[in-house]
Amino acid sequence: MALMMLASADDVFALRCGHKLVQIGAHKSEVLERCGEPDSVEERKAIRGSRLRHPYGSLEIDQFEEVLIEEWIYNFGPRKFQQLLEFEDGELKKIRNLSYGY
């Protein structure tokens, strides 16, 4: 259990931008309003889905969808960690500390 906590120690649940707070689940327009433009943006597409099978193989159902993933990086200067925000279809899913800013 302690090992799992250490592995995700860099993931955070909220980001403070000045006096405003952004939390997981926020829409990217809300993040832009509270934090301003990110220092960098990268986009990629991923396929999410599942495959359901009957134990005897008589039925197989595939459900897949394409998801747009955006990674935003905010650099708050050399005394603070850079922050990586990951959005899926416009919703904030993950906030992660990176190295110190510049």
N, C-alpha and C positions, 0 to 999 in steps of 0.2 A: 504494500500500500504506500509506504513512504517513497519507494522508488517511482511509483506512478505520479506522486505529487511533485517530485523533483523534475521529472520529465516534462511536465506541463507548467513549470514555474514561470516560464517566459510568456505564457498566455495570460491575458488579463481580461476582465469583464467590462471595463469602462475606461474611457480616455478623457482627461481633463484638458480642455482647450481654453486657456485663460480662466474665466470664472464659470464657464459652461461645461456640462458633462455630456458625453456621448456614450451610449450603452449598446451592447449587443442587441440586434433586432431593429436598430434605427435604419431609416431609409437614407440613401446617399445624399439626397437633397438636404436632409436635416444635418448631416455631418458637414456638408459644404457651408451651410448657414452658420454653424457653430464654430467650425475650425478653419474655414477658408479653403482655398485651393491647395491640394497636396503638392509636394515637391516633385513627385513622379507618379505616373500611373501606368500600369501594364494590364492588358486584357488577354484573356485566353478563354477557350471554350472547353467544357468537359461534358462527358456523358455520364449521367446518373441513371441508375435503374436497378431492376431486379429480374430474376428468372425464377418462376415458380414451376415446380415439377411434381407430378403425381408420383407416389412411391413406385408404382408399377410401370411408369413411363408412358401411360396412355394419354396424358394431358401435359402440355407444356405451354406456358404463357410468358412472353417477354414484355417487359414494360421499361422503356428507355426514354429519356428526354435530354435535350441539349441544354446546358446551363452556362450562362455567361458569368465568368469570374473576373473580377477586377481587383487588383492589388494596388492600394494607395500607400505611399510612404510620406510621413510627415517628419521633418527635421526641425527640432525645437532648439538647436544649438548645442555647443560642446559640453554643456553641463547636464544635459538630459539625454535619455535614450531616444533614438529614432523609433517611430511607431509604424508598424505595418498593419493596415486595415484590409481585411479581405471581405469583399461583397459577393454575394451570389444573387443574380437577377435583381440587383439594386438594394438588397437587404444586407446589413452588416452582420457577418457570421463569426468573425474572429478578429481579435486585436492581439498583436504580439510585439513585445519589446525586441528591438534590434540592438546594434552597438550604439555607442555614444555618437551624437551628431557632430557636425562640423560647423 
